[in-house]
Amino acid sequence: MAKQQAYEVVVIGGGPGGYGAAFMAADLGLEVALIDPEANPGGVCLYRGCIPSKALLHLVKVKQEALEAEAWGLQFSEPKLHMDKIRDWKNKVVEKLTGGLGTLTKKRKITYIRGMAQFADAHTLEMVAGEEEGSKIKFQHAILATGSEPVELPGLSFDHHHIINSADALNLEQVPETLLVVGAGYIGLEIGTIYAGLGSKVSLVEMTDGFMPGADRDLVDVFSKRNKDLFETVMFETKVTEAQVKKKQVRVKFEGKDADKGNDSYEQVLVAVGRKPRTQNLGLENTKVKVDDKGFVQVNAQRQTAEPSIYAIGDIIGEPMLAHKATHEGKVAAEAIAGHKTAYEPQAIPAVVFTDPEIAWCGLTETEAKAQDKKVKVTRFPWAASGRATTLGRNDGFTKLIIEPDTERILGVAIVGTNAGDLIPEGVLAVEMAATAKDFALTIHPHPTLSETLMEAAEALYGQSTHIFRK
Ligand SMILES: Cc1cc2nc3c(=O)[nH]c(=O)nc-3n(C[C@H](O)[C@H](O)[C@H](O)COP(=O)(O)OP(=O)(O)OC[C@H]3O[C@@H](n4cnc5c(N)ncnc54)[C@H](O)[C@@H]3O)c2cc1C
């Protein structure tokens, strides 16, 4: 039986953007409904992205560390993988976090509607799937947060068994003997690292000339050096032109520089070549919401679309497609709807690749500075000189600051090394607060920690890094 309900704010999509927006709107005293097909909020990030991938990356890192500890006199027996238990543990991590979000939703008195919605007009949604299918929901304001989905390549359509996407890969139905990963961006590298750690022979094929297109090459070089034996084969400037599933194998053809390095077939092929906004079947044509030529919803600084009652946040509005960007935008949209003076205007959005070593950066990169012909000073502190890195047996890494020459203002920070992702927020704060290299140098950092590398990178600008001798 179709019901009619009305709310001050309805959020469509329960990912980090959507639940962040719904929670903020409720905290600001608005009457909120949140719509998503899953039993609890979480979205791609918690169910099929950030969280399961990081749980599994942690597992393979522990395995690797156990092997490397032999050099320090600590020997374990050869690790055994119990796939059912691993799957179970990963699922429990997801359940725990999404369950927690469900509880927080209830505590905030947000009405959670399980299903899919589409716009009937600028103030009405219609439930098109789920427990309330057919019912209409009226809203004063809506926040669209339906996220993104994996891009398919022509000739490489997902059958979800042999030709798979990241969500299939993280379901961990099987650990194939051979896996070809198409695309060496962060998703391809993270999942490639997981499967190699679980025992698959992983090959990688990438259209550009290196891992992590767009990231500074000096950071990527540290990753490449440590992981030179992780992958069976790596093919750069090479494309997959054809794929056919035959006798439980995917036969593939390659074209390009390294085409002859590839096998004829693989048990599974993971396509990780990017993500596209989920704007299909949303009834956007019944509103004035506009999308750009790549399909991303267009918004202003308050994240309001061309339809004044509808806001949009997260992956659906464009790059960088990252959970923390989505959440921040969600808060801005909720504040704007509540009548606060607010805007989305970050100076730096951190990016972290959770491989081993981790690669993290924020603000201006060296590559961007070169492309913009912008004069910058670059200072680095090698982790070979870090006490903490040495105690961890992980001297592979460095910390780099990108500095405006006249003001010595920190424009960007980049770090490669173990736990780089946990160090980068200090860089984000520095860029946001317009801190200078001197601020970093004069701030006492705890010893022995990897955070000292930020301070010492700044000291190195003046030739005064304690642990570097300048001739
Ligand atoms: C493998 C992988 C690893 C990742 N790792 C990281 C990471 O480490 N760090 C990071 O910052 N980002 C990571 N990301 C990216 C991150 O997951 C996204 O940026 C983030 O989830 C975007 O949040 P969102 O709120 O925009 O949408 P999503 O998380 O995509 O959520 C959208 C939700 O809307 C729902 N929905 C869609 N249509 C409708 C509809 N019509 N009605 C109701 N609900 C609907 C969907 O089912 C989904 O639950 C990763 C992504 C992948 C795939």
PDBQT file of the ligand as one rigid body, heavy atoms in Angstrom, charges set to zero:
ROOT
HETATM    1  C1  LIG A 501      37.752  -0.832  -3.664  1.00  0.00    +0.000 C 
HETATM    2  C2  LIG A 501      37.578   0.585  -3.205  1.00  0.00    +0.000 A 
HETATM    3  C3  LIG A 501      38.391   1.073  -2.207  1.00  0.00    +0.000 A 
HETATM    4  C4  LIG A 501      38.230   2.381  -1.768  1.00  0.00    +0.000 A 
HETATM    5  N1  LIG A 501      39.054   2.825  -0.784  1.00  0.00    +0.000 NA
HETATM    6  C5  LIG A 501      38.921   4.094  -0.356  1.00  0.00    +0.000 A 
HETATM    7  C6  LIG A 501      39.724   4.581   0.695  1.00  0.00    +0.000 A 
HETATM    8  O1  LIG A 501      40.568   3.865   1.230  1.00  0.00    +0.000 OA
HETATM    9  N2  LIG A 501      39.543   5.851   1.108  1.00  0.00    +0.000 N 
HETATM   10  C7  LIG A 501      38.613   6.668   0.528  1.00  0.00    +0.000 A 
HETATM   11  O2  LIG A 501      38.501   7.828   0.941  1.00  0.00    +0.000 OA
HETATM   12  N3  LIG A 501      37.831   6.248  -0.467  1.00  0.00    +0.000 NA
HETATM   13  C8  LIG A 501      37.956   4.973  -0.916  1.00  0.00    +0.000 A 
HETATM   14  N4  LIG A 501      37.131   4.519  -1.899  1.00  0.00    +0.000 N 
HETATM   15  C9  LIG A 501      36.162   5.457  -2.480  1.00  0.00    +0.000 C 
HETATM   16  C10 LIG A 501      34.946   5.597  -1.569  1.00  0.00    +0.000 C 
HETATM   17  O3  LIG A 501      34.361   4.333  -1.389  1.00  0.00    +0.000 OA
HETATM   18  C11 LIG A 501      33.958   6.568  -2.193  1.00  0.00    +0.000 C 
HETATM   19  O4  LIG A 501      34.580   7.787  -2.486  1.00  0.00    +0.000 OA
HETATM   20  C12 LIG A 501      32.802   6.825  -1.225  1.00  0.00    +0.000 C 
HETATM   21  O5  LIG A 501      32.148   5.626  -0.892  1.00  0.00    +0.000 OA
HETATM   22  C13 LIG A 501      31.808   7.803  -1.855  1.00  0.00    +0.000 C 
HETATM   23  O6  LIG A 501      30.784   8.031  -0.953  1.00  0.00    +0.000 OA
HETATM   24  P1  LIG A 501      29.340   8.501  -1.428  1.00  0.00    +0.000 P 
HETATM   25  O7  LIG A 501      28.614   8.825  -0.181  1.00  0.00    +0.000 OA
HETATM   26  O8  LIG A 501      29.465   9.513  -2.484  1.00  0.00    +0.000 OA
HETATM   27  O9  LIG A 501      28.663   7.249  -2.127  1.00  0.00    +0.000 OA
HETATM   28  P2  LIG A 501      28.699   5.671  -1.946  1.00  0.00    +0.000 P 
HETATM   29  O10 LIG A 501      29.560   5.229  -0.864  1.00  0.00    +0.000 OA
HETATM   30  O11 LIG A 501      28.927   5.145  -3.328  1.00  0.00    +0.000 OA
HETATM   31  O12 LIG A 501      27.212   5.346  -1.484  1.00  0.00    +0.000 OA
HETATM   32  C14 LIG A 501      26.125   5.557  -2.306  1.00  0.00    +0.000 C 
HETATM   33  C15 LIG A 501      24.967   4.768  -1.768  1.00  0.00    +0.000 C 
HETATM   34  O13 LIG A 501      23.782   5.176  -2.462  1.00  0.00    +0.000 OA
HETATM   35  C16 LIG A 501      22.994   4.032  -2.709  1.00  0.00    +0.000 C 
HETATM   36  N5  LIG A 501      22.076   4.329  -3.818  1.00  0.00    +0.000 N 
HETATM   37  C17 LIG A 501      22.370   4.398  -5.144  1.00  0.00    +0.000 A 
HETATM   38  N6  LIG A 501      21.252   4.718  -5.841  1.00  0.00    +0.000 NA
HETATM   39  C18 LIG A 501      20.256   4.867  -4.936  1.00  0.00    +0.000 A 
HETATM   40  C19 LIG A 501      18.895   5.210  -5.032  1.00  0.00    +0.000 A 
HETATM   41  N7  LIG A 501      18.316   5.467  -6.212  1.00  0.00    +0.000 N 
HETATM   42  N8  LIG A 501      18.159   5.274  -3.905  1.00  0.00    +0.000 NA
HETATM   43  C20 LIG A 501      18.724   5.019  -2.693  1.00  0.00    +0.000 A 
HETATM   44  N9  LIG A 501      20.023   4.698  -2.548  1.00  0.00    +0.000 NA
HETATM   45  C21 LIG A 501      20.775   4.620  -3.646  1.00  0.00    +0.000 A 
HETATM   46  C22 LIG A 501      24.032   2.964  -3.029  1.00  0.00    +0.000 C 
HETATM   47  O14 LIG A 501      23.490   1.666  -2.931  1.00  0.00    +0.000 OA
HETATM   48  C23 LIG A 501      25.096   3.269  -1.980  1.00  0.00    +0.000 C 
HETATM   49  O15 LIG A 501      24.835   2.577  -0.782  1.00  0.00    +0.000 OA
HETATM   50  C24 LIG A 501      37.244   3.211  -2.346  1.00  0.00    +0.000 A 
HETATM   51  C25 LIG A 501      36.404   2.710  -3.348  1.00  0.00    +0.000 A 
HETATM   52  C26 LIG A 501      36.562   1.407  -3.764  1.00  0.00    +0.000 A 
HETATM   53  C27 LIG A 501      35.653   0.895  -4.827  1.00  0.00    +0.000 C 
ENDROOT
TORSDOF 0
